[in-house]
Amino acid sequence: MAESRPHPVLSSLGAFVRAGLRPKTPLAKAVVFVLCLKLAFVVGLRLFMVSGETRPNVDEAAVARLLGVAPR
């Protein structure tokens, strides 16, 4: 009978998650902390921006202001 091996992608993702949960160096700890802050910010922003069932109205002028190009 053949040994059952985990899928290579899943095993590498598992190793990545385990490394993130237990960082060994101060730099790795700082990187994990900053990534967690960014994730919390993005989730909070998402909840704030789309808290209801309505979607924000975006027109051509708003996109032009965001990108910094003159509207047509």
N, C-alpha and C positions, 0 to 999 in steps of 0.2 A: 504494500500500500504506500502511496506517495504521501510525503509530509505536506500538511497544509501550511502554506506560507501566506503572510499578509501581503496585500497588494503594495507594490513599491511606492506608489504615490501616497497611499494612506499611511504607510509607515514613516515616510519622510514628513508628512504633515503632523503626525503624532510627535515626532522628534522635535519639530519646530515649536509646537505648542508646549511641550515639556521644557524646552530651553527658555521659552518666554515666561513660564511660570516660576522657574527657579534660576534666575540669572546669577552668574558666578562673579562677574567683575562689576565694579562701580559704574563703569560706562554702560554695560548691558542693563544694569538696574535703572540708570537714568533714561536710557532709550525706551525701556518698557514703560516707565512712568510717563514719559512724554507721549508715547503712543496711546496710553490709556486716557490721558487728558484730551488728546485730539478726538478719540472715539467718543468720549463723554460730550465734548463740545458739538460734534456732528450730530449725535443723537438728540441732544437738547435743542439744537437749531432746527432739526427736522420736526421735532414735536412742537416747537414754537411756530414755525412757518406753516405747517400743515396740521394744525390742531383740530380743525373741523373737517367737514365733508367738502367744503368749497376749495377750489383751486385758485391760486392767484392769477389775475388777468395779466398776460404778458403780450404786449403789442410790439410792433416793429421799432417804435421810438424807444421803448424801454430796453430792448436788446441793443440798439445802437448806442445808448448811453452807457450800458454795461461794457460793451466792447470798445467804446471810445472812437467810434467812426461816425461820420456825419450821416444823418438819415437822408434817404433819397427824396 
